[in-house]
């Protein structure tokens, strides 16, 4: 299957927009470190024990893919759609 030039970047923009909308409700509880086209990064408002804020979530549009990072999934894998109860 062949895609038209620019189709990937258009799809990536739609995926990034959808992920950005998922993060929007959390802006009240977390600090927005970066919010620009293709890049959104949320972190805690207060510092941790080492004096730095903790990463919460991010979405970033890359050349060939869109990445989405959600720290709670690493700490609580049972929140994942693909997880099975043990």
Biopython code that builds the backbone (N, CA, C, O; Angstrom):
import numpy as np
from Bio.PDB.StructureBuilder import StructureBuilder

atoms = [
    (1, "UNK", "N", (0.838, -1.174, 0.000)),
    (1, "UNK", "CA", (0.000, 0.000, 0.000)),
    (1, "UNK", "C", (0.887, 1.243, 0.000)),
    (1, "UNK", "O", (1.818, 1.338, 0.799)),
    (2, "UNK", "N", (0.616, 2.157, -0.854)),
    (2, "UNK", "CA", (1.378, 3.391, -0.957)),
    (2, "UNK", "C", (0.579, 4.532, -0.364)),
    (2, "UNK", "O", (-0.632, 4.628, -0.565)),
    (3, "UNK", "N", (1.263, 5.395, 0.366)),
    (3, "UNK", "CA", (0.580, 6.556, 0.937)),
    (3, "UNK", "C", (1.044, 7.813, 0.226)),
    (3, "UNK", "O", (2.175, 7.895, -0.252)),
    (4, "UNK", "N", (0.175, 8.766, 0.166)),
    (4, "UNK", "CA", (0.504, 10.036, -0.480)),
    (4, "UNK", "C", (1.533, 10.783, 0.346)),
    (4, "UNK", "O", (1.569, 10.630, 1.567)),
    (5, "UNK", "N", (2.375, 11.595, -0.297)),
    (5, "UNK", "CA", (3.339, 12.387, 0.459)),
    (5, "UNK", "C", (2.628, 13.270, 1.478)),
    (5, "UNK", "O", (1.634, 13.922, 1.159)),
    (6, "UNK", "N", (3.132, 13.287, 2.680)),
    (6, "UNK", "CA", (2.534, 14.112, 3.723)),
    (6, "UNK", "C", (1.427, 13.410, 4.493)),
    (6, "UNK", "O", (0.959, 13.925, 5.508)),
    (7, "UNK", "N", (0.998, 12.229, 4.019)),
    (7, "UNK", "CA", (-0.093, 11.522, 4.705)),
    (7, "UNK", "C", (0.340, 11.082, 6.099)),
    (7, "UNK", "O", (-0.437, 11.171, 7.050)),
    (8, "UNK", "N", (1.574, 10.610, 6.220)),
    (8, "UNK", "CA", (2.071, 10.187, 7.534)),
    (8, "UNK", "C", (2.058, 11.341, 8.519)),
    (8, "UNK", "O", (1.575, 11.198, 9.642)),
    (9, "UNK", "N", (2.582, 12.473, 8.106)),
    (9, "UNK", "CA", (2.647, 13.606, 9.026)),
    (9, "UNK", "C", (1.247, 14.097, 9.393)),
    (9, "UNK", "O", (1.030, 14.564, 10.511)),
    (10, "UNK", "N", (0.296, 13.997, 8.463)),
    (10, "UNK", "CA", (-1.080, 14.389, 8.746)),
    (10, "UNK", "C", (-1.693, 13.427, 9.771)),
    (10, "UNK", "O", (-2.366, 13.855, 10.708)),
    (11, "UNK", "N", (-1.453, 12.119, 9.582)),
    (11, "UNK", "CA", (-1.932, 11.118, 10.540)),
    (11, "UNK", "C", (-1.273, 11.316, 11.895)),
    (11, "UNK", "O", (-1.924, 11.202, 12.934)),
    (12, "UNK", "N", (-0.004, 11.608, 11.879)),
    (12, "UNK", "CA", (0.714, 11.836, 13.140)),
    (12, "UNK", "C", (0.132, 13.032, 13.879)),
    (12, "UNK", "O", (0.019, 13.020, 15.105)),
    (13, "UNK", "N", (-0.230, 14.050, 13.138)),
    (13, "UNK", "CA", (-0.835, 15.228, 13.762)),
    (13, "UNK", "C", (-2.156, 14.888, 14.420)),
    (13, "UNK", "O", (-2.453, 15.384, 15.507)),
    (14, "UNK", "N", (-2.951, 14.049, 13.777)),
    (14, "UNK", "CA", (-4.240, 13.638, 14.345)),
    (14, "UNK", "C", (-4.040, 12.789, 15.595)),
    (14, "UNK", "O", (-4.761, 12.947, 16.579)),
    (15, "UNK", "N", (-3.059, 11.888, 15.554)),
    (15, "UNK", "CA", (-2.776, 11.047, 16.720)),
    (15, "UNK", "C", (-2.270, 11.908, 17.870)),
    (15, "UNK", "O", (-2.706, 11.744, 19.010)),
    (16, "UNK", "N", (-1.349, 12.826, 17.572)),
    (16, "UNK", "CA", (-0.835, 13.704, 18.621)),
    (16, "UNK", "C", (-1.973, 14.528, 19.232)),
    (16, "UNK", "O", (-2.044, 14.672, 20.453)),
    (17, "UNK", "N", (-2.852, 15.063, 18.402)),
    (17, "UNK", "CA", (-3.974, 15.866, 18.892)),
    (17, "UNK", "C", (-4.861, 15.045, 19.829)),
    (17, "UNK", "O", (-5.292, 15.542, 20.869)),
    (18, "UNK", "N", (-5.134, 13.799, 19.467)),
    (18, "UNK", "CA", (-5.959, 12.930, 20.317)),
    (18, "UNK", "C", (-5.270, 12.668, 21.662)),
    (18, "UNK", "O", (-5.916, 12.701, 22.710)),
    (19, "UNK", "N", (-3.975, 12.411, 21.629)),
    (19, "UNK", "CA", (-3.238, 12.178, 22.875)),
    (19, "UNK", "C", (-3.167, 13.450, 23.711)),
    (19, "UNK", "O", (-3.256, 13.399, 24.938)),
    (20, "UNK", "N", (-3.009, 14.570, 23.056)),
    (20, "UNK", "CA", (-2.966, 15.858, 23.766)),
    (20, "UNK", "C", (-4.294, 16.106, 24.483)),
    (20, "UNK", "O", (-4.309, 16.613, 25.605)),
    (21, "UNK", "N", (-5.392, 15.754, 23.848)),
    (21, "UNK", "CA", (-6.713, 15.909, 24.472)),
    (21, "UNK", "C", (-6.870, 14.991, 25.688)),
    (21, "UNK", "O", (-7.566, 15.338, 26.643)),
    (22, "UNK", "N", (-6.225, 13.823, 25.652)),
    (22, "UNK", "CA", (-6.257, 12.928, 26.815)),
    (22, "UNK", "C", (-5.530, 13.544, 28.017)),
    (22, "UNK", "O", (-5.923, 13.324, 29.163)),
    (23, "UNK", "N", (-4.487, 14.304, 27.753)),
    (23, "UNK", "CA", (-3.707, 14.913, 28.836)),
    (23, "UNK", "C", (-4.325, 16.212, 29.353)),
    (23, "UNK", "O", (-4.046, 16.619, 30.481)),
    (24, "UNK", "N", (-5.146, 16.857, 28.555)),
    (24, "UNK", "CA", (-5.727, 18.159, 28.901)),
    (24, "UNK", "C", (-6.375, 18.201, 30.287)),
    (24, "UNK", "O", (-6.126, 19.156, 31.023)),
    (25, "UNK", "N", (-7.201, 17.208, 30.690)),
    (25, "UNK", "CA", (-7.850, 17.275, 32.005)),
    (25, "UNK", "C", (-6.876, 17.259, 33.182)),
    (25, "UNK", "O", (-7.249, 17.638, 34.292)),
    (26, "UNK", "N", (-5.649, 16.832, 32.956)),
    (26, "UNK", "CA", (-4.677, 16.737, 34.037)),
    (26, "UNK", "C", (-3.872, 18.020, 34.252)),
    (26, "UNK", "O", (-3.058, 18.092, 35.172)),
    (27, "UNK", "N", (-4.091, 19.021, 33.418)),
    (27, "UNK", "CA", (-3.334, 20.265, 33.527)),
    (27, "UNK", "C", (-3.590, 20.996, 34.840)),
    (27, "UNK", "O", (-2.730, 21.744, 35.304)),
    (28, "UNK", "N", (-4.755, 20.792, 35.446)),
    (28, "UNK", "CA", (-5.058, 21.454, 36.720)),
    (28, "UNK", "C", (-4.265, 20.855, 37.880)),
    (28, "UNK", "O", (-3.936, 21.554, 38.838)),
    (29, "UNK", "N", (-3.962, 19.565, 37.791)),
    (29, "UNK", "CA", (-3.263, 18.886, 38.889)),
    (29, "UNK", "C", (-1.752, 18.827, 38.689)),
    (29, "UNK", "O", (-1.005, 18.655, 39.652)),
    (30, "UNK", "N", (-1.302, 18.969, 37.452)),
    (30, "UNK", "CA", (0.125, 18.877, 37.145)),
    (30, "UNK", "C", (0.611, 20.159, 36.472)),
    (30, "UNK", "O", (-0.184, 20.942, 35.952)),
    (31, "UNK", "N", (1.909, 20.358, 36.491)),
    (31, "UNK", "CA", (2.512, 21.518, 35.837)),
    (31, "UNK", "C", (2.806, 21.176, 34.382)),
    (31, "UNK", "O", (3.307, 20.091, 34.085)),
    (32, "UNK", "N", (2.500, 22.079, 33.495)),
    (32, "UNK", "CA", (2.788, 21.895, 32.074)),
    (32, "UNK", "C", (4.188, 22.439, 31.823)),
    (32, "UNK", "O", (4.412, 23.649, 31.850)),
    (33, "UNK", "N", (5.116, 21.538, 31.581)),
    (33, "UNK", "CA", (6.498, 21.953, 31.323)),
    (33, "UNK", "C", (6.647, 22.410, 29.874)),
    (33, "UNK", "O", (7.301, 23.416, 29.598)),
    (34, "UNK", "N", (6.036, 21.665, 28.948)),
    (34, "UNK", "CA", (6.098, 21.998, 27.531)),
    (34, "UNK", "C", (4.725, 21.798, 26.913)),
    (34, "UNK", "O", (4.077, 20.775, 27.133)),
    (35, "UNK", "N", (4.290, 22.775, 26.142)),
    (35, "UNK", "CA", (3.039, 22.649, 25.396)),
    (35, "UNK", "C", (3.181, 23.443, 24.109)),
    (35, "UNK", "O", (2.869, 24.633, 24.053)),
    (36, "UNK", "N", (3.653, 22.767, 23.089)),
    (36, "UNK", "CA", (3.802, 23.396, 21.781)),
    (36, "UNK", "C", (3.437, 22.363, 20.727)),
    (36, "UNK", "O", (3.330, 21.180, 21.050)),
    (37, "UNK", "N", (3.246, 22.761, 19.504)),
    (37, "UNK", "CA", (2.844, 21.802, 18.475)),
    (37, "UNK", "C", (3.800, 20.606, 18.407)),
    (37, "UNK", "O", (5.004, 20.762, 18.206)),
    (38, "UNK", "N", (3.237, 19.422, 18.578)),
    (38, "UNK", "CA", (4.037, 18.206, 18.497)),
    (38, "UNK", "C", (4.744, 17.808, 19.768)),
    (38, "UNK", "O", (5.461, 16.808, 19.776)),
    (39, "UNK", "N", (4.568, 18.557, 20.850)),
    (39, "UNK", "CA", (5.284, 18.231, 22.090)),
    (39, "UNK", "C", (4.497, 18.723, 23.303)),
    (39, "UNK", "O", (4.236, 19.918, 23.440)),
    (40, "UNK", "N", (4.127, 17.802, 24.169)),
    (40, "UNK", "CA", (3.425, 18.137, 25.406)),
    (40, "UNK", "C", (4.051, 17.323, 26.536)),
    (40, "UNK", "O", (4.261, 16.120, 26.384)),
    (41, "UNK", "N", (4.350, 17.964, 27.664)),
    (41, "UNK", "CA", (5.058, 17.331, 28.772)),
    (41, "UNK", "C", (4.462, 17.829, 30.081)),
    (41, "UNK", "O", (4.436, 19.033, 30.334)),
    (42, "UNK", "N", (3.984, 16.908, 30.916)),
    (42, "UNK", "CA", (3.435, 17.259, 32.225)),
    (42, "UNK", "C", (4.305, 16.680, 33.328)),
    (42, "UNK", "O", (4.826, 15.572, 33.204)),
    (43, "UNK", "N", (4.457, 17.440, 34.413)),
    (43, "UNK", "CA", (5.227, 16.982, 35.564)),
    (43, "UNK", "C", (4.536, 17.435, 36.846)),
    (43, "UNK", "O", (3.614, 18.249, 36.807)),
    (44, "UNK", "N", (4.988, 16.904, 37.981)),
    (44, "UNK", "CA", (4.381, 17.281, 39.250)),
    (44, "UNK", "C", (4.641, 18.752, 39.536)),
    (44, "UNK", "O", (5.617, 19.330, 39.059)),
    (45, "UNK", "N", (3.752, 19.345, 40.322)),
    (45, "UNK", "CA", (3.927, 20.754, 40.694)),
    (45, "UNK", "C", (4.989, 20.923, 41.777)),
    (45, "UNK", "O", (5.713, 21.918, 41.795)),
    (46, "UNK", "N", (5.076, 19.959, 42.667)),
    (46, "UNK", "CA", (6.052, 20.063, 43.759)),
    (46, "UNK", "C", (7.248, 19.156, 43.485)),
    (46, "UNK", "O", (7.164, 18.188, 42.729)),
    (47, "UNK", "N", (8.331, 19.493, 44.108)),
    (47, "UNK", "CA", (9.573, 18.744, 43.924)),
    (47, "UNK", "C", (9.554, 17.459, 44.753)),
    (47, "UNK", "O", (8.862, 17.375, 45.768)),
    (48, "UNK", "N", (10.312, 16.473, 44.315)),
    (48, "UNK", "CA", (10.439, 15.221, 45.053)),
    (48, "UNK", "C", (11.583, 15.351, 46.059)),
    (48, "UNK", "O", (12.071, 16.450, 46.324)),
    (49, "UNK", "N", (11.997, 14.228, 46.606)),
    (49, "UNK", "CA", (13.062, 14.239, 47.612)),
    (49, "UNK", "C", (14.376, 14.819, 47.090)),
    (49, "UNK", "O", (15.113, 15.455, 47.843)),
    (50, "UNK", "N", (14.671, 14.608, 45.827)),
    (50, "UNK", "CA", (15.927, 15.124, 45.272)),
    (50, "UNK", "C", (15.826, 16.566, 44.793)),
    (50, "UNK", "O", (16.777, 17.100, 44.221)),
    (51, "UNK", "N", (14.674, 17.202, 45.026)),
    (51, "UNK", "CA", (14.516, 18.603, 44.662)),
    (51, "UNK", "C", (14.029, 18.854, 43.249)),
    (51, "UNK", "O", (13.857, 20.006, 42.851)),
    (52, "UNK", "N", (13.803, 17.794, 42.483)),
    (52, "UNK", "CA", (13.343, 17.944, 41.099)),
    (52, "UNK", "C", (11.894, 17.489, 40.982)),
    (52, "UNK", "O", (11.434, 16.633, 41.738)),
    (53, "UNK", "N", (11.198, 18.064, 40.042)),
    (53, "UNK", "CA", (9.821, 17.649, 39.778)),
    (53, "UNK", "C", (9.822, 16.280, 39.103)),
    (53, "UNK", "O", (10.769, 15.929, 38.399)),
    (54, "UNK", "N", (8.759, 15.509, 39.322)),
    (54, "UNK", "CA", (8.654, 14.184, 38.731)),
    (54, "UNK", "C", (7.865, 14.229, 37.424)),
    (54, "UNK", "O", (6.853, 14.922, 37.318)),
    (55, "UNK", "N", (8.334, 13.497, 36.455)),
    (55, "UNK", "CA", (7.660, 13.355, 35.177)),
    (55, "UNK", "C", (6.341, 12.616, 35.383)),
    (55, "UNK", "O", (6.291, 11.640, 36.132)),
    (56, "UNK", "N", (5.263, 13.073, 34.722)),
    (56, "UNK", "CA", (3.977, 12.379, 34.781)),
    (56, "UNK", "C", (3.610, 11.777, 33.432)),
    (56, "UNK", "O", (3.390, 10.570, 33.338)),
    (57, "UNK", "N", (3.541, 12.592, 32.391)),
    (57, "UNK", "CA", (3.133, 12.090, 31.073)),
    (57, "UNK", "C", (3.629, 13.016, 29.978)),
    (57, "UNK", "O", (3.909, 14.191, 30.214)),
    (58, "UNK", "N", (3.734, 12.457, 28.764)),
    (58, "UNK", "CA", (4.149, 13.264, 27.610)),
    (58, "UNK", "C", (3.644, 12.633, 26.319)),
    (58, "UNK", "O", (3.434, 11.423, 26.238)),
    (59, "UNK", "N", (3.459, 13.460, 25.337)),
    (59, "UNK", "CA", (3.148, 13.032, 23.973)),
    (59, "UNK", "C", (4.058, 13.833, 23.051)),
    (59, "UNK", "O", (4.228, 15.040, 23.223)),
    (60, "UNK", "N", (4.640, 13.148, 22.075)),
    (60, "UNK", "CA", (5.566, 13.837, 21.186)),
    (60, "UNK", "C", (5.456, 13.255, 19.777)),
    (60, "UNK", "O", (5.530, 12.041, 19.589)),
    (61, "UNK", "N", (5.282, 14.125, 18.804)),
    (61, "UNK", "CA", (5.223, 13.717, 17.402)),
    (61, "UNK", "C", (6.639, 13.693, 16.840)),
    (61, "UNK", "O", (7.331, 14.710, 16.821)),
    (62, "UNK", "N", (7.052, 12.527, 16.389)),
    (62, "UNK", "CA", (8.373, 12.353, 15.779)),
    (62, "UNK", "C", (8.190, 12.248, 14.257)),
    (62, "UNK", "O", (7.071, 12.338, 13.751)),
    (63, "UNK", "N", (9.284, 12.060, 13.549)),
    (63, "UNK", "CA", (9.213, 11.984, 12.088)),
    (63, "UNK", "C", (8.409, 10.765, 11.629)),
    (63, "UNK", "O", (7.580, 10.879, 10.726)),
    (64, "UNK", "N", (8.644, 9.605, 12.240)),
    (64, "UNK", "CA", (8.003, 8.372, 11.781)),
    (64, "UNK", "C", (6.982, 7.786, 12.743)),
    (64, "UNK", "O", (6.378, 6.755, 12.444)),
    (65, "UNK", "N", (6.778, 8.417, 13.884)),
    (65, "UNK", "CA", (5.822, 7.893, 14.862)),
    (65, "UNK", "C", (5.455, 8.969, 15.874)),
    (65, "UNK", "O", (6.071, 10.034, 15.927)),
    (66, "UNK", "N", (4.439, 8.668, 16.671)),
    (66, "UNK", "CA", (4.043, 9.542, 17.775)),
    (66, "UNK", "C", (4.263, 8.750, 19.059)),
    (66, "UNK", "O", (3.770, 7.629, 19.189)),
    (67, "UNK", "N", (4.990, 9.318, 19.998)),
    (67, "UNK", "CA", (5.250, 8.615, 21.258)),
    (67, "UNK", "C", (4.326, 9.143, 22.351)),
    (67, "UNK", "O", (3.940, 10.312, 22.352)),
    (68, "UNK", "N", (3.983, 8.252, 23.280)),
    (68, "UNK", "CA", (3.138, 8.605, 24.415)),
    (68, "UNK", "C", (3.710, 7.910, 25.636)),
    (68, "UNK", "O", (3.874, 6.690, 25.643)),
    (69, "UNK", "N", (4.011, 8.674, 26.660)),
    (69, "UNK", "CA", (4.590, 8.150, 27.889)),
    (69, "UNK", "C", (3.659, 8.480, 29.046)),
    (69, "UNK", "O", (3.255, 9.630, 29.219)),
    (70, "UNK", "N", (3.322, 7.475, 29.830)),
    (70, "UNK", "CA", (2.451, 7.665, 30.978)),
    (70, "UNK", "C", (3.059, 6.896, 32.140)),
    (70, "UNK", "O", (2.914, 5.676, 32.226)),
    (71, "UNK", "N", (3.736, 7.604, 33.031)),
    (71, "UNK", "CA", (4.464, 6.995, 34.130)),
    (71, "UNK", "C", (3.623, 6.044, 34.987)),
    (71, "UNK", "O", (4.130, 4.989, 35.370)),
    (72, "UNK", "N", (2.373, 6.362, 35.305)),
    (72, "UNK", "CA", (1.597, 5.429, 36.134)),
    (72, "UNK", "C", (1.509, 4.014, 35.558)),
    (72, "UNK", "O", (1.351, 3.061, 36.322)),
    (73, "UNK", "N", (1.606, 3.849, 34.252)),
    (73, "UNK", "CA", (1.576, 2.505, 33.669)),
    (73, "UNK", "C", (2.815, 1.693, 34.021)),
    (73, "UNK", "O", (2.753, 0.465, 34.083)),
    (74, "UNK", "N", (3.929, 2.359, 34.251)),
    (74, "UNK", "CA", (5.141, 1.651, 34.661)),
    (74, "UNK", "C", (5.041, 1.223, 36.120)),
    (74, "UNK", "O", (5.529, 0.156, 36.494)),
    (75, "UNK", "N", (4.413, 2.050, 36.935)),
    (75, "UNK", "CA", (4.279, 1.747, 38.356)),
    (75, "UNK", "C", (3.101, 0.818, 38.651)),
    (75, "UNK", "O", (3.145, 0.035, 39.599)),
    (76, "UNK", "N", (2.037, 0.912, 37.825)),
    (76, "UNK", "CA", (0.827, 0.120, 38.023)),
    (76, "UNK", "C", (0.422, -0.526, 36.694)),
    (76, "UNK", "O", (-0.522, -0.060, 36.055)),
    (77, "UNK", "N", (1.111, -1.586, 36.264)),
    (77, "UNK", "CA", (0.827, -2.189, 34.959)),
    (77, "UNK", "C", (-0.599, -2.723, 34.837)),
    (77, "UNK", "O", (-1.087, -2.920, 33.725)),
    (78, "UNK", "N", (-1.266, -2.957, 35.952)),
    (78, "UNK", "CA", (-2.644, -3.449, 35.892)),
    (78, "UNK", "C", (-3.596, -2.413, 35.296)),
    (78, "UNK", "O", (-4.728, -2.747, 34.945)),
    (79, "UNK", "N", (-3.151, -1.154, 35.177)),
    (79, "UNK", "CA", (-3.961, -0.118, 34.544)),
    (79, "UNK", "C", (-3.980, -0.246, 33.019)),
    (79, "UNK", "O", (-4.818, 0.358, 32.349)),
    (80, "UNK", "N", (-3.058, -1.031, 32.481)),
    (80, "UNK", "CA", (-2.947, -1.196, 31.048)),
    (80, "UNK", "C", (-4.122, -1.994, 30.492)),
    (80, "UNK", "O", (-4.630, -2.903, 31.148)),
    (81, "UNK", "N", (-4.549, -1.650, 29.280)),
    (81, "UNK", "CA", (-5.625, -2.380, 28.611)),
    (81, "UNK", "C", (-5.262, -3.828, 28.351)),
    (81, "UNK", "O", (-6.121, -4.709, 28.403)),
    (82, "UNK", "N", (-3.988, -4.076, 28.070)),
    (82, "UNK", "CA", (-3.553, -5.415, 27.720)),
    (82, "UNK", "C", (-3.203, -6.303, 28.888)),
    (82, "UNK", "O", (-2.833, -7.460, 28.690)),
    (83, "UNK", "N", (-3.308, -5.795, 30.097)),
    (83, "UNK", "CA", (-2.908, -6.609, 31.255)),
    (83, "UNK", "C", (-4.002, -7.596, 31.633)),
    (83, "UNK", "O", (-5.190, -7.346, 31.431)),
    (84, "UNK", "N", (-3.572, -8.714, 32.182)),
    (84, "UNK", "CA", (-4.507, -9.734, 32.657)),
    (84, "UNK", "C", (-4.426, -9.794, 34.175)),
    (84, "UNK", "O", (-3.348, -9.617, 34.741)),
    (85, "UNK", "N", (-5.542, -10.040, 34.839)),
    (85, "UNK", "CA", (-5.488, -10.190, 36.295)),
    (85, "UNK", "C", (-4.661, -11.404, 36.676)),
    (85, "UNK", "O", (-4.681, -12.421, 35.982)),
    (86, "UNK", "N", (-3.945, -11.299, 37.763)),
    (86, "UNK", "CA", (-3.106, -12.418, 38.220)),
    (86, "UNK", "C", (-3.735, -13.118, 39.379)),
    (86, "UNK", "O", (-3.173, -14.084, 39.896)),
]
sb = StructureBuilder()
sb.init_structure("model")
sb.init_model(0)
sb.init_chain("A")
sb.init_seg("    ")
for serial, (resi, resn, name, xyz) in enumerate(atoms, 1):
    if name == "N":
        sb.init_residue(resn, " ", resi, " ")
    sb.init_atom(name, np.array(xyz, "f"), 0.0, 1.0, " ", f" {name:<3s}", serial, name[0])
structure = sb.get_structure()
